[in-house]
Each structure stands twice: as C-alpha cells, then as structure tokens.
Amino acid sequence: VYAESEEMIHNSAEKKIELFRKGKITQVGNVIRSDYILYLTEEGLIDTGTKKDRIKIVIQPQSNLFEETSEDTDEVTGNAEQ
C-alpha cells in the first residue's frame, strides 16, 4: 500500500492513517483519490468520509487464473533419431 497527500496523520494506537487534501492510496494498481481518506491499517479498509467531494477510484481487473499462456501451449519440435 502506498499513500500520499498534502497532509497525513498516522495514529499507530488507533491503527489508522488520515490523508487530507489531494489524498491518494495505491494498492496493487488500484487507486483511490479524494480530498479526505481514512485508511484503517489493520483491516485494510478505506473510507473517504465525504458526501460532497468527488472521489476517483480506478480498479484493475483481476487476472484470469485459468487463462492459458504461451508457456502452457508451447509445443516441442525437433528431429527424432530412429
């Protein structure tokens, strides 16, 4: 998890980080932006705590675990001695 903002308060006793003004949290390519973000570090939960400000969220699609890759389908070719 990567976090940035103009002002940040980390409260280790309450296990939370508050981001103020231009807050941004990035996790595994997923991004949340808001002027206020509350991140609960132990649970990994995010709350923007606002109903007025715009929130921008970019969520990356999950990869398909069953999708074939070129490594799975490569064929071995060559000459066999008889």
PyMOL Python script that loads the backbone (N, CA, C, O; Angstrom):
from pymol import cmd

cmd.read_pdbstr("""\
ATOM      1  N   VAL A   1       0.857  -1.174   0.000  1.00  0.00           N
ATOM      2  CA  VAL A   1       0.000   0.000   0.000  1.00  0.00           C
ATOM      3  C   VAL A   1       0.900   1.234   0.000  1.00  0.00           C
ATOM      4  O   VAL A   1       1.856   1.325   0.770  1.00  0.00           O
ATOM      5  N   TYR A   2       0.574   2.172  -0.874  1.00  0.00           N
ATOM      6  CA  TYR A   2       1.312   3.424  -0.971  1.00  0.00           C
ATOM      7  C   TYR A   2       0.318   4.560  -0.777  1.00  0.00           C
ATOM      8  O   TYR A   2      -0.744   4.560  -1.399  1.00  0.00           O
ATOM      9  N   ALA A   3       0.647   5.536   0.083  1.00  0.00           N
ATOM     10  CA  ALA A   3      -0.255   6.648   0.352  1.00  0.00           C
ATOM     11  C   ALA A   3       0.489   7.967   0.209  1.00  0.00           C
ATOM     12  O   ALA A   3       1.667   8.070   0.552  1.00  0.00           O
ATOM     13  N   GLU A   4      -0.220   8.986  -0.309  1.00  0.00           N
ATOM     14  CA  GLU A   4       0.361  10.322  -0.382  1.00  0.00           C
ATOM     15  C   GLU A   4      -0.752  11.361  -0.264  1.00  0.00           C
ATOM     16  O   GLU A   4      -1.897  11.100  -0.634  1.00  0.00           O
ATOM     17  N   SER A   5      -0.411  12.533   0.251  1.00  0.00           N
ATOM     18  CA  SER A   5      -1.339  13.651   0.386  1.00  0.00           C
ATOM     19  C   SER A   5      -0.545  14.881   0.804  1.00  0.00           C
ATOM     20  O   SER A   5       0.648  14.794   1.092  1.00  0.00           O
ATOM     21  N   GLU A   6      -1.217  16.025   0.836  1.00  0.00           N
ATOM     22  CA  GLU A   6      -0.548  17.239   1.294  1.00  0.00           C
ATOM     23  C   GLU A   6      -0.338  17.207   2.801  1.00  0.00           C
ATOM     24  O   GLU A   6       0.634  17.772   3.302  1.00  0.00           O
ATOM     25  N   GLU A   7      -1.235  16.555   3.527  1.00  0.00           N
ATOM     26  CA  GLU A   7      -1.095  16.392   4.973  1.00  0.00           C
ATOM     27  C   GLU A   7      -1.539  14.991   5.348  1.00  0.00           C
ATOM     28  O   GLU A   7      -2.543  14.490   4.842  1.00  0.00           O
ATOM     29  N   MET A   8      -0.779  14.358   6.244  1.00  0.00           N
ATOM     30  CA  MET A   8      -1.087  12.988   6.632  1.00  0.00           C
ATOM     31  C   MET A   8      -0.868  12.847   8.134  1.00  0.00           C
ATOM     32  O   MET A   8       0.133  13.316   8.675  1.00  0.00           O
ATOM     33  N   ILE A   9      -1.824  12.191   8.800  1.00  0.00           N
ATOM     34  CA  ILE A   9      -1.691  11.933  10.235  1.00  0.00           C
ATOM     35  C   ILE A   9      -1.758  10.422  10.449  1.00  0.00           C
ATOM     36  O   ILE A   9      -2.725   9.764  10.065  1.00  0.00           O
ATOM     37  N   HIS A  10      -0.700   9.887  11.075  1.00  0.00           N
ATOM     38  CA  HIS A  10      -0.645   8.460  11.374  1.00  0.00           C
ATOM     39  C   HIS A  10      -0.853   8.282  12.869  1.00  0.00           C
ATOM     40  O   HIS A  10      -0.096   8.819  13.677  1.00  0.00           O
ATOM     41  N   ASN A  11      -1.878   7.531  13.230  1.00  0.00           N
ATOM     42  CA  ASN A  11      -2.173   7.244  14.627  1.00  0.00           C
ATOM     43  C   ASN A  11      -1.960   5.747  14.838  1.00  0.00           C
ATOM     44  O   ASN A  11      -2.845   4.940  14.552  1.00  0.00           O
ATOM     45  N   SER A  12      -0.784   5.384  15.338  1.00  0.00           N
ATOM     46  CA  SER A  12      -0.456   3.957  15.488  1.00  0.00           C
ATOM     47  C   SER A  12      -1.291   3.287  16.575  1.00  0.00           C
ATOM     48  O   SER A  12      -1.582   2.096  16.467  1.00  0.00           O
ATOM     49  N   ALA A  13      -1.686   4.020  17.625  1.00  0.00           N
ATOM     50  CA  ALA A  13      -2.510   3.431  18.686  1.00  0.00           C
ATOM     51  C   ALA A  13      -3.875   3.008  18.150  1.00  0.00           C
ATOM     52  O   ALA A  13      -4.385   1.947  18.510  1.00  0.00           O
ATOM     53  N   GLU A  14      -4.469   3.841  17.287  1.00  0.00           N
ATOM     54  CA  GLU A  14      -5.777   3.520  16.704  1.00  0.00           C
ATOM     55  C   GLU A  14      -5.657   2.789  15.368  1.00  0.00           C
ATOM     56  O   GLU A  14      -6.667   2.452  14.749  1.00  0.00           O
ATOM     57  N   LYS A  15      -4.427   2.546  14.927  1.00  0.00           N
ATOM     58  CA  LYS A  15      -4.131   1.815  13.690  1.00  0.00           C
ATOM     59  C   LYS A  15      -4.861   2.422  12.491  1.00  0.00           C
ATOM     60  O   LYS A  15      -5.596   1.748  11.769  1.00  0.00           O
ATOM     61  N   LYS A  16      -4.626   3.735  12.307  1.00  0.00           N
ATOM     62  CA  LYS A  16      -5.257   4.419  11.185  1.00  0.00           C
ATOM     63  C   LYS A  16      -4.341   5.513  10.649  1.00  0.00           C
ATOM     64  O   LYS A  16      -3.475   6.032  11.352  1.00  0.00           O
ATOM     65  N   ILE A  17      -4.563   5.843   9.385  1.00  0.00           N
ATOM     66  CA  ILE A  17      -3.871   6.945   8.731  1.00  0.00           C
ATOM     67  C   ILE A  17      -4.940   7.817   8.090  1.00  0.00           C
ATOM     68  O   ILE A  17      -5.820   7.318   7.389  1.00  0.00           O
ATOM     69  N   GLU A  18      -4.861   9.128   8.333  1.00  0.00           N
ATOM     70  CA  GLU A  18      -5.783  10.071   7.710  1.00  0.00           C
ATOM     71  C   GLU A  18      -5.015  10.903   6.698  1.00  0.00           C
ATOM     72  O   GLU A  18      -3.946  11.431   7.004  1.00  0.00           O
ATOM     73  N   LEU A  19      -5.557  11.021   5.497  1.00  0.00           N
ATOM     74  CA  LEU A  19      -4.951  11.813   4.437  1.00  0.00           C
ATOM     75  C   LEU A  19      -5.856  13.011   4.166  1.00  0.00           C
ATOM     76  O   LEU A  19      -7.066  12.859   3.996  1.00  0.00           O
ATOM     77  N   PHE A  20      -5.267  14.188   4.129  1.00  0.00           N
ATOM     78  CA  PHE A  20      -6.009  15.425   3.898  1.00  0.00           C
ATOM     79  C   PHE A  20      -5.470  16.123   2.645  1.00  0.00           C
ATOM     80  O   PHE A  20      -4.258  16.169   2.432  1.00  0.00           O
ATOM     81  N   ARG A  21      -6.342  16.649   1.841  1.00  0.00           N
ATOM     82  CA  ARG A  21      -6.013  17.412   0.635  1.00  0.00           C
ATOM     83  C   ARG A  21      -5.187  16.587  -0.351  1.00  0.00           C
ATOM     84  O   ARG A  21      -4.031  16.243  -0.104  1.00  0.00           O
ATOM     85  N   LYS A  22      -5.817  16.292  -1.450  1.00  0.00           N
ATOM     86  CA  LYS A  22      -5.190  15.531  -2.543  1.00  0.00           C
ATOM     87  C   LYS A  22      -4.686  14.166  -2.077  1.00  0.00           C
ATOM     88  O   LYS A  22      -3.570  13.761  -2.403  1.00  0.00           O
ATOM     89  N   GLY A  23      -5.515  13.468  -1.317  1.00  0.00           N
ATOM     90  CA  GLY A  23      -5.152  12.142  -0.828  1.00  0.00           C
ATOM     91  C   GLY A  23      -5.185  11.107  -1.946  1.00  0.00           C
ATOM     92  O   GLY A  23      -6.040  11.149  -2.830  1.00  0.00           O
ATOM     93  N   LYS A  24      -4.250  10.193  -1.885  1.00  0.00           N
ATOM     94  CA  LYS A  24      -4.172   9.130  -2.889  1.00  0.00           C
ATOM     95  C   LYS A  24      -3.635   7.876  -2.214  1.00  0.00           C
ATOM     96  O   LYS A  24      -2.605   7.910  -1.540  1.00  0.00           O
ATOM     97  N   ILE A  25      -4.349   6.763  -2.404  1.00  0.00           N
ATOM     98  CA  ILE A  25      -3.887   5.465  -1.916  1.00  0.00           C
ATOM     99  C   ILE A  25      -3.822   4.523  -3.107  1.00  0.00           C
ATOM    100  O   ILE A  25      -4.776   4.409  -3.876  1.00  0.00           O
ATOM    101  N   THR A  26      -2.688   3.851  -3.251  1.00  0.00           N
ATOM    102  CA  THR A  26      -2.479   2.896  -4.336  1.00  0.00           C
ATOM    103  C   THR A  26      -2.168   1.537  -3.724  1.00  0.00           C
ATOM    104  O   THR A  26      -1.324   1.418  -2.836  1.00  0.00           O
ATOM    105  N   GLN A  27      -2.868   0.510  -4.218  1.00  0.00           N
ATOM    106  CA  GLN A  27      -2.629  -0.856  -3.744  1.00  0.00           C
ATOM    107  C   GLN A  27      -2.813  -1.800  -4.918  1.00  0.00           C
ATOM    108  O   GLN A  27      -3.910  -1.906  -5.467  1.00  0.00           O
ATOM    109  N   VAL A  28      -1.757  -2.479  -5.303  1.00  0.00           N
ATOM    110  CA  VAL A  28      -1.758  -3.458  -6.391  1.00  0.00           C
ATOM    111  C   VAL A  28      -2.390  -2.852  -7.663  1.00  0.00           C
ATOM    112  O   VAL A  28      -3.198  -3.502  -8.327  1.00  0.00           O
ATOM    113  N   GLY A  29      -2.022  -1.634  -7.984  1.00  0.00           N
ATOM    114  CA  GLY A  29      -2.535  -0.986  -9.189  1.00  0.00           C
ATOM    115  C   GLY A  29      -3.885  -0.317  -9.034  1.00  0.00           C
ATOM    116  O   GLY A  29      -4.286   0.452  -9.908  1.00  0.00           O
ATOM    117  N   ASN A  30      -4.603  -0.582  -7.948  1.00  0.00           N
ATOM    118  CA  ASN A  30      -5.885   0.078  -7.674  1.00  0.00           C
ATOM    119  C   ASN A  30      -5.596   1.415  -7.001  1.00  0.00           C
ATOM    120  O   ASN A  30      -4.735   1.501  -6.125  1.00  0.00           O
ATOM    121  N   VAL A  31      -6.324   2.468  -7.415  1.00  0.00           N
ATOM    122  CA  VAL A  31      -6.056   3.815  -6.919  1.00  0.00           C
ATOM    123  C   VAL A  31      -7.347   4.464  -6.435  1.00  0.00           C
ATOM    124  O   VAL A  31      -8.381   4.384  -7.098  1.00  0.00           O
ATOM    125  N   ILE A  32      -7.277   5.107  -5.270  1.00  0.00           N
ATOM    126  CA  ILE A  32      -8.388   5.898  -4.743  1.00  0.00           C
ATOM    127  C   ILE A  32      -7.846   7.297  -4.476  1.00  0.00           C
ATOM    128  O   ILE A  32      -6.807   7.463  -3.838  1.00  0.00           O
ATOM    129  N   ARG A  33      -8.575   8.310  -4.979  1.00  0.00           N
ATOM    130  CA  ARG A  33      -8.201   9.713  -4.768  1.00  0.00           C
ATOM    131  C   ARG A  33      -9.381  10.463  -4.165  1.00  0.00           C
ATOM    132  O   ARG A  33     -10.522  10.297  -4.594  1.00  0.00           O
ATOM    133  N   SER A  34      -9.092  11.285  -3.169  1.00  0.00           N
ATOM    134  CA  SER A  34     -10.118  12.114  -2.544  1.00  0.00           C
ATOM    135  C   SER A  34      -9.415  13.176  -1.701  1.00  0.00           C
ATOM    136  O   SER A  34      -8.242  13.028  -1.358  1.00  0.00           O
ATOM    137  N   ASP A  35     -10.134  14.241  -1.371  1.00  0.00           N
ATOM    138  CA  ASP A  35      -9.543  15.266  -0.505  1.00  0.00           C
ATOM    139  C   ASP A  35      -9.426  14.793   0.936  1.00  0.00           C
ATOM    140  O   ASP A  35      -8.665  15.369   1.714  1.00  0.00           O
ATOM    141  N   TYR A  36     -10.170  13.751   1.303  1.00  0.00           N
ATOM    142  CA  TYR A  36     -10.032  13.152   2.631  1.00  0.00           C
ATOM    143  C   TYR A  36     -10.136  11.638   2.494  1.00  0.00           C
ATOM    144  O   TYR A  36     -11.066  11.125   1.872  1.00  0.00           O
ATOM    145  N   ILE A  37      -9.178  10.931   3.076  1.00  0.00           N
ATOM    146  CA  ILE A  37      -9.211   9.465   3.084  1.00  0.00           C
ATOM    147  C   ILE A  37      -8.809   8.987   4.473  1.00  0.00           C
ATOM    148  O   ILE A  37      -7.814   9.444   5.036  1.00  0.00           O
ATOM    149  N   LEU A  38      -9.587   8.071   5.014  1.00  0.00           N
ATOM    150  CA  LEU A  38      -9.251   7.395   6.262  1.00  0.00           C
ATOM    151  C   LEU A  38      -8.887   5.960   5.902  1.00  0.00           C
ATOM    152  O   LEU A  38      -9.693   5.242   5.310  1.00  0.00           O
ATOM    153  N   TYR A  39      -7.679   5.543   6.257  1.00  0.00           N
ATOM    154  CA  TYR A  39      -7.214   4.187   5.966  1.00  0.00           C
ATOM    155  C   TYR A  39      -6.983   3.467   7.287  1.00  0.00           C
ATOM    156  O   TYR A  39      -6.128   3.869   8.077  1.00  0.00           O
ATOM    157  N   LEU A  40      -7.752   2.394   7.528  1.00  0.00           N
ATOM    158  CA  LEU A  40      -7.599   1.569   8.725  1.00  0.00           C
ATOM    159  C   LEU A  40      -6.564   0.494   8.413  1.00  0.00           C
ATOM    160  O   LEU A  40      -6.840  -0.443   7.664  1.00  0.00           O
ATOM    161  N   THR A  41      -5.390   0.630   8.980  1.00  0.00           N
ATOM    162  CA  THR A  41      -4.244  -0.192   8.580  1.00  0.00           C
ATOM    163  C   THR A  41      -4.404  -1.665   8.910  1.00  0.00           C
ATOM    164  O   THR A  41      -3.981  -2.514   8.126  1.00  0.00           O
ATOM    165  N   GLU A  42      -4.999  -1.991  10.042  1.00  0.00           N
ATOM    166  CA  GLU A  42      -5.114  -3.402  10.426  1.00  0.00           C
ATOM    167  C   GLU A  42      -6.097  -4.157   9.535  1.00  0.00           C
ATOM    168  O   GLU A  42      -5.836  -5.293   9.138  1.00  0.00           O
ATOM    169  N   GLU A  43      -7.226  -3.525   9.221  1.00  0.00           N
ATOM    170  CA  GLU A  43      -8.251  -4.175   8.395  1.00  0.00           C
ATOM    171  C   GLU A  43      -8.036  -3.949   6.904  1.00  0.00           C
ATOM    172  O   GLU A  43      -8.578  -4.684   6.079  1.00  0.00           O
ATOM    173  N   GLY A  44      -7.243  -2.929   6.553  1.00  0.00           N
ATOM    174  CA  GLY A  44      -7.051  -2.601   5.143  1.00  0.00           C
ATOM    175  C   GLY A  44      -8.269  -1.916   4.537  1.00  0.00           C
ATOM    176  O   GLY A  44      -8.451  -1.937   3.320  1.00  0.00           O
ATOM    177  N   LEU A  45      -9.114  -1.302   5.387  1.00  0.00           N
ATOM    178  CA  LEU A  45     -10.334  -0.644   4.919  1.00  0.00           C
ATOM    179  C   LEU A  45     -10.077   0.827   4.630  1.00  0.00           C
ATOM    180  O   LEU A  45      -9.248   1.468   5.277  1.00  0.00           O
ATOM    181  N   ILE A  46     -10.806   1.350   3.642  1.00  0.00           N
ATOM    182  CA  ILE A  46     -10.670   2.743   3.233  1.00  0.00           C
ATOM    183  C   ILE A  46     -12.034   3.403   3.301  1.00  0.00           C
ATOM    184  O   ILE A  46     -13.030   2.840   2.844  1.00  0.00           O
ATOM    185  N   ASP A  47     -12.077   4.614   3.879  1.00  0.00           N
ATOM    186  CA  ASP A  47     -13.308   5.403   3.951  1.00  0.00           C
ATOM    187  C   ASP A  47     -12.957   6.815   3.509  1.00  0.00           C
ATOM    188  O   ASP A  47     -12.006   7.414   4.012  1.00  0.00           O
ATOM    189  N   THR A  48     -13.734   7.345   2.562  1.00  0.00           N
ATOM    190  CA  THR A  48     -13.487   8.717   2.122  1.00  0.00           C
ATOM    191  C   THR A  48     -14.208   9.711   3.006  1.00  0.00           C
ATOM    192  O   THR A  48     -13.871  10.895   2.998  1.00  0.00           O
ATOM    193  N   GLY A  49     -15.192   9.263   3.768  1.00  0.00           N
ATOM    194  CA  GLY A  49     -15.847  10.087   4.760  1.00  0.00           C
ATOM    195  C   GLY A  49     -16.460  11.374   4.249  1.00  0.00           C
ATOM    196  O   GLY A  49     -16.650  12.315   5.020  1.00  0.00           O
ATOM    197  N   THR A  50     -16.773  11.434   2.966  1.00  0.00           N
ATOM    198  CA  THR A  50     -17.315  12.657   2.401  1.00  0.00           C
ATOM    199  C   THR A  50     -18.485  12.354   1.482  1.00  0.00           C
ATOM    200  O   THR A  50     -18.512  11.322   0.813  1.00  0.00           O
ATOM    201  N   LYS A  51     -19.446  13.259   1.456  1.00  0.00           N
ATOM    202  CA  LYS A  51     -20.574  13.117   0.540  1.00  0.00           C
ATOM    203  C   LYS A  51     -20.587  14.240  -0.485  1.00  0.00           C
ATOM    204  O   LYS A  51     -21.325  14.176  -1.469  1.00  0.00           O
ATOM    205  N   LYS A  52     -19.775  15.271  -0.261  1.00  0.00           N
ATOM    206  CA  LYS A  52     -19.773  16.438  -1.135  1.00  0.00           C
ATOM    207  C   LYS A  52     -18.660  16.386  -2.184  1.00  0.00           C
ATOM    208  O   LYS A  52     -18.881  16.746  -3.340  1.00  0.00           O
ATOM    209  N   ASP A  53     -17.482  15.947  -1.790  1.00  0.00           N
ATOM    210  CA  ASP A  53     -16.330  15.970  -2.686  1.00  0.00           C
ATOM    211  C   ASP A  53     -16.365  14.824  -3.680  1.00  0.00           C
ATOM    212  O   ASP A  53     -16.977  13.783  -3.438  1.00  0.00           O
ATOM    213  N   ARG A  54     -15.702  15.035  -4.789  1.00  0.00           N
ATOM    214  CA  ARG A  54     -15.575  13.983  -5.791  1.00  0.00           C
ATOM    215  C   ARG A  54     -14.538  12.972  -5.341  1.00  0.00           C
ATOM    216  O   ARG A  54     -13.532  13.310  -4.718  1.00  0.00           O
ATOM    217  N   ILE A  55     -14.814  11.724  -5.674  1.00  0.00           N
ATOM    218  CA  ILE A  55     -13.900  10.625  -5.369  1.00  0.00           C
ATOM    219  C   ILE A  55     -13.591   9.932  -6.679  1.00  0.00           C
ATOM    220  O   ILE A  55     -14.492   9.660  -7.473  1.00  0.00           O
ATOM    221  N   LYS A  56     -12.331   9.646  -6.905  1.00  0.00           N
ATOM    222  CA  LYS A  56     -11.945   8.927  -8.117  1.00  0.00           C
ATOM    223  C   LYS A  56     -11.356   7.589  -7.706  1.00  0.00           C
ATOM    224  O   LYS A  56     -10.439   7.520  -6.888  1.00  0.00           O
ATOM    225  N   ILE A  57     -11.905   6.515  -8.294  1.00  0.00           N
ATOM    226  CA  ILE A  57     -11.434   5.165  -7.989  1.00  0.00           C
ATOM    227  C   ILE A  57     -11.108   4.456  -9.299  1.00  0.00           C
ATOM    228  O   ILE A  57     -11.921   4.447 -10.224  1.00  0.00           O
ATOM    229  N   VAL A  58      -9.928   3.865  -9.376  1.00  0.00           N
ATOM    230  CA  VAL A  58      -9.534   3.047 -10.520  1.00  0.00           C
ATOM    231  C   VAL A  58      -9.244   1.657  -9.987  1.00  0.00           C
ATOM    232  O   VAL A  58      -8.340   1.472  -9.172  1.00  0.00           O
ATOM    233  N   ILE A  59     -10.017   0.673 -10.451  1.00  0.00           N
ATOM    234  CA  ILE A  59      -9.848  -0.715 -10.009  1.00  0.00           C
ATOM    235  C   ILE A  59      -9.390  -1.546 -11.197  1.00  0.00           C
ATOM    236  O   ILE A  59     -10.047  -1.582 -12.237  1.00  0.00           O
ATOM    237  N   GLN A  60      -8.263  -2.209 -11.031  1.00  0.00           N
ATOM    238  CA  GLN A  60      -7.717  -3.056 -12.084  1.00  0.00           C
ATOM    239  C   GLN A  60      -8.474  -4.389 -12.107  1.00  0.00           C
ATOM    240  O   GLN A  60      -8.819  -4.926 -11.055  1.00  0.00           O
ATOM    241  N   PRO A  61      -8.729  -4.918 -13.302  1.00  0.00           N
ATOM    242  CA  PRO A  61      -9.411  -6.220 -13.370  1.00  0.00           C
ATOM    243  C   PRO A  61      -8.511  -7.321 -12.831  1.00  0.00           C
ATOM    244  O   PRO A  61      -7.286  -7.259 -12.941  1.00  0.00           O
ATOM    245  N   GLN A  62      -9.140  -8.322 -12.250  1.00  0.00           N
ATOM    246  CA  GLN A  62      -8.379  -9.478 -11.770  1.00  0.00           C
ATOM    247  C   GLN A  62      -7.946 -10.308 -12.964  1.00  0.00           C
ATOM    248  O   GLN A  62      -8.672 -10.398 -13.954  1.00  0.00           O
ATOM    249  N   SER A  63      -6.765 -10.919 -12.883  1.00  0.00           N
ATOM    250  CA  SER A  63      -6.325 -11.791 -13.954  1.00  0.00           C
ATOM    251  C   SER A  63      -7.086 -13.108 -13.879  1.00  0.00           C
ATOM    252  O   SER A  63      -7.484 -13.553 -12.802  1.00  0.00           O
ATOM    253  N   ASN A  64      -7.277 -13.710 -15.020  1.00  0.00           N
ATOM    254  CA  ASN A  64      -7.978 -14.984 -15.069  1.00  0.00           C
ATOM    255  C   ASN A  64      -6.979 -16.089 -14.772  1.00  0.00           C
ATOM    256  O   ASN A  64      -6.053 -16.315 -15.550  1.00  0.00           O
ATOM    257  N   LEU A  65      -7.157 -16.774 -13.662  1.00  0.00           N
ATOM    258  CA  LEU A  65      -6.214 -17.809 -13.256  1.00  0.00           C
ATOM    259  C   LEU A  65      -6.216 -19.002 -14.203  1.00  0.00           C
ATOM    260  O   LEU A  65      -5.238 -19.746 -14.265  1.00  0.00           O
ATOM    261  N   PHE A  66      -7.315 -19.190 -14.946  1.00  0.00           N
ATOM    262  CA  PHE A  66      -7.430 -20.357 -15.809  1.00  0.00           C
ATOM    263  C   PHE A  66      -7.108 -20.027 -17.267  1.00  0.00           C
ATOM    264  O   PHE A  66      -7.241 -20.886 -18.138  1.00  0.00           O
ATOM    265  N   GLU A  67      -6.693 -18.812 -17.533  1.00  0.00           N
ATOM    266  CA  GLU A  67      -6.369 -18.405 -18.890  1.00  0.00           C
ATOM    267  C   GLU A  67      -5.054 -19.056 -19.309  1.00  0.00           C
ATOM    268  O   GLU A  67      -4.083 -19.058 -18.552  1.00  0.00           O
ATOM    269  N   GLU A  68      -5.031 -19.605 -20.513  1.00  0.00           N
ATOM    270  CA  GLU A  68      -3.815 -20.245 -21.000  1.00  0.00           C
ATOM    271  C   GLU A  68      -2.797 -19.186 -21.380  1.00  0.00           C
ATOM    272  O   GLU A  68      -3.144 -18.141 -21.931  1.00  0.00           O
ATOM    273  N   THR A  69      -1.547 -19.466 -21.083  1.00  0.00           N
ATOM    274  CA  THR A  69      -0.467 -18.584 -21.504  1.00  0.00           C
ATOM    275  C   THR A  69       0.329 -19.291 -22.587  1.00  0.00           C
ATOM    276  O   THR A  69       0.146 -20.486 -22.822  1.00  0.00           O
ATOM    277  N   SER A  70       1.202 -18.561 -23.236  1.00  0.00           N
ATOM    278  CA  SER A  70       2.011 -19.166 -24.293  1.00  0.00           C
ATOM    279  C   SER A  70       2.896 -20.278 -23.738  1.00  0.00           C
ATOM    280  O   SER A  70       3.211 -21.231 -24.450  1.00  0.00           O
ATOM    281  N   GLU A  71       3.303 -20.162 -22.463  1.00  0.00           N
ATOM    282  CA  GLU A  71       4.113 -21.213 -21.851  1.00  0.00           C
ATOM    283  C   GLU A  71       3.322 -22.513 -21.728  1.00  0.00           C
ATOM    284  O   GLU A  71       3.889 -23.599 -21.841  1.00  0.00           O
ATOM    285  N   ASP A  72       2.004 -22.401 -21.495  1.00  0.00           N
ATOM    286  CA  ASP A  72       1.180 -23.593 -21.333  1.00  0.00           C
ATOM    287  C   ASP A  72       0.941 -24.317 -22.647  1.00  0.00           C
ATOM    288  O   ASP A  72       0.667 -25.518 -22.643  1.00  0.00           O
ATOM    289  N   THR A  73       1.038 -23.619 -23.769  1.00  0.00           N
ATOM    290  CA  THR A  73       0.659 -24.210 -25.043  1.00  0.00           C
ATOM    291  C   THR A  73       1.830 -24.423 -25.993  1.00  0.00           C
ATOM    292  O   THR A  73       1.629 -24.856 -27.128  1.00  0.00           O
ATOM    293  N   ASP A  74       3.050 -24.129 -25.551  1.00  0.00           N
ATOM    294  CA  ASP A  74       4.210 -24.325 -26.426  1.00  0.00           C
ATOM    295  C   ASP A  74       4.379 -25.802 -26.762  1.00  0.00           C
ATOM    296  O   ASP A  74       4.239 -26.671 -25.902  1.00  0.00           O
ATOM    297  N   GLU A  75       4.682 -26.068 -28.035  1.00  0.00           N
ATOM    298  CA  GLU A  75       4.943 -27.438 -28.457  1.00  0.00           C
ATOM    299  C   GLU A  75       6.432 -27.591 -28.686  1.00  0.00           C
ATOM    300  O   GLU A  75       7.108 -26.651 -29.104  1.00  0.00           O
ATOM    301  N   VAL A  76       6.932 -28.766 -28.412  1.00  0.00           N
ATOM    302  CA  VAL A  76       8.340 -29.042 -28.640  1.00  0.00           C
ATOM    303  C   VAL A  76       8.456 -29.675 -30.018  1.00  0.00           C
ATOM    304  O   VAL A  76       7.777 -30.656 -30.321  1.00  0.00           O
ATOM    305  N   THR A  77       9.316 -29.110 -30.843  1.00  0.00           N
ATOM    306  CA  THR A  77       9.526 -29.683 -32.177  1.00  0.00           C
ATOM    307  C   THR A  77      10.985 -30.035 -32.326  1.00  0.00           C
ATOM    308  O   THR A  77      11.843 -29.458 -31.658  1.00  0.00           O
ATOM    309  N   GLY A  78      11.268 -30.978 -33.199  1.00  0.00           N
ATOM    310  CA  GLY A  78      12.649 -31.377 -33.438  1.00  0.00           C
ATOM    311  C   GLY A  78      12.689 -32.703 -34.194  1.00  0.00           C
ATOM    312  O   GLY A  78      11.654 -33.283 -34.522  1.00  0.00           O
ATOM    313  N   ASN A  79      13.872 -33.152 -34.454  1.00  0.00           N
ATOM    314  CA  ASN A  79      14.043 -34.401 -35.165  1.00  0.00           C
ATOM    315  C   ASN A  79      14.314 -35.523 -34.167  1.00  0.00           C
ATOM    316  O   ASN A  79      15.121 -35.380 -33.250  1.00  0.00           O
ATOM    317  N   ALA A  80      13.641 -36.609 -34.362  1.00  0.00           N
ATOM    318  CA  ALA A  80      13.871 -37.773 -33.510  1.00  0.00           C
ATOM    319  C   ALA A  80      14.709 -38.769 -34.282  1.00  0.00           C
ATOM    320  O   ALA A  80      14.458 -39.022 -35.460  1.00  0.00           O
ATOM    321  N   GLU A  81      15.707 -39.334 -33.619  1.00  0.00           N
ATOM    322  CA  GLU A  81      16.538 -40.352 -34.276  1.00  0.00           C
ATOM    323  C   GLU A  81      15.829 -41.676 -34.193  1.00  0.00           C
ATOM    324  O   GLU A  81      15.224 -42.021 -33.178  1.00  0.00           O
ATOM    325  N   GLN A  82      15.916 -42.426 -35.302  1.00  0.00           N
ATOM    326  CA  GLN A  82      15.270 -43.749 -35.345  1.00  0.00           C
ATOM    327  C   GLN A  82      16.285 -44.835 -35.274  1.00  0.00           C
ATOM    328  O   GLN A  82      15.930 -46.014 -35.297  1.00  0.00           O
TER     329      GLN A  82
END
""", "prot")
cmd.dss("prot")
cmd.show_as("cartoon", "prot")
cmd.util.cbc("prot")
cmd.orient("prot")
